[in-house]
Amino acid sequence: MDLLGLLGLDVLFKGANALRLLGGLWVAVRISLISVAASIVGGMLFGIFMTWKNPVARVVSRIYLEIVRIMPQLVLLFIVFFGGTRALGLNIDAELSAIIVFSFWGIGEMGDLVRGALESIPVHQYEAAEALGLDRAQMYRHVVIPQAVRRLIPMSINLVTRMIKTTSLVMMIGVVEVLKVGQQIIEANRMTSPNAVFGIYGTIFLLYFLACWPISKLGERLERKWAS
Amino acid sequence: MVLDDISLAVKPGEVVVVSGPSGCGKSTVLRCINGLEQIQGGRILLDGAVVDGASKDIAAVRAKLGMVFQSYELFPHLTVIENVTLAPTVVLRRPKGEVESEALELLDRVGLKDRAGDYPRQLSGGQKQRVAIARALAMKPEIMLLDEITAALDPEMVHEVLDVILDLAREGKTMIIVTHEMGFARAVADRMVFVDGGAIVEEGPPDEFFDNPKTERARKFLHTFEYESVR
């Protein structure tokens, strides 16, 4: 057995296995991208909503946030995909279910980060903007939001990479993403390449790293740029 | 109630210094004037028009009033020059080039032209406060409101800031100044207003106020700035 075989990397060169893995990665990334986009837009709005002093707004956002925090993502996936089909007669496909759950999670957590960023801006900054004659919209556009975004970046980068990593759960509701493709390849080559289990999972490890690392780097760069 | 029965008229070109013990409401007077503090009763008139913090037109009123805070409150994400040009370009919608050259003149005036591209965190407290003054002046306000602008500064930086204000006073800028710097107050004021317990207790020309205070409370207050010799 040569070195490729020993490490179980030989299967990557059989048939379209490498391409299939990349295809699986794309499914995971696609779910993350759509959910992250929804989380950023929805999280901004939810974050502003959370700063309202209205008691109803407070209770609603409190309950939402607690559900997001307490419920394991896997349970949420099962509720939407299996439960939704049975109880509500909804026929949503697995990928859409995953996007719904990840967005629900992301909007909640991103909203809380946005709220924290908005509340961390001192009252005096608002007053200084007002005293210069800026109206509400101008104040948010030029003073509050630019500062909030700078405080938001490190935490939201962390959330985004967590969301990408957690997409590995969606194979449990039948989405054929990178991890599932990997399992299929390992199963299919069990006899001919028993070491594929190392090669394939190692490759998947690398693929997740390649997906998350640039995002972390970007976050670091932005942080440094704004700190200096 | 923080303030009660306050009646204060400021003429164009006049420099009024408001002083008094901590918590007496002197900062609140300033904050009411530009609508940062809601008033429960009474009226504030600027050029004959009512100032109302809750009204939609308050932004236009505030554009005529330049306020400088104790803690500078520069915008940390903007450079020095961007801090100065923000309001004129955004609120007054004036062309950027014109505003920038004016801003540089203002920065030159406060001695910080060479720091235009720096961020506030790169400046000392005194420098920050001078930028804050330039930022307020960039709106060409009719009145400057200065709220204990040297209270957060190290003693050696107080002078560089107050020199700028003395310069403005010489030019005839209308100002309402809240300060604890009694030497400065005496030098700059056309009129002293002494506030205690949310009311104006005494007012008059600075020499009269400092040398012969009429009320017991003012006398007591002024006495807190003196020390008895131990020898």
Interface residues (C-beta under 8 A of the other chain):
Chain A: P122 H124 Q125 E127 A128 A129 E130 A131 L132 G133 L134 D135 Q138 H142 V143 P146 Q147 R150 W226
Chain B: N34 L36 A59 A60 R62 A63 L65 M67 F69 S71 E73 L74 F75 P76 H77 L86 A87 V90 V91 R135 A136 M139
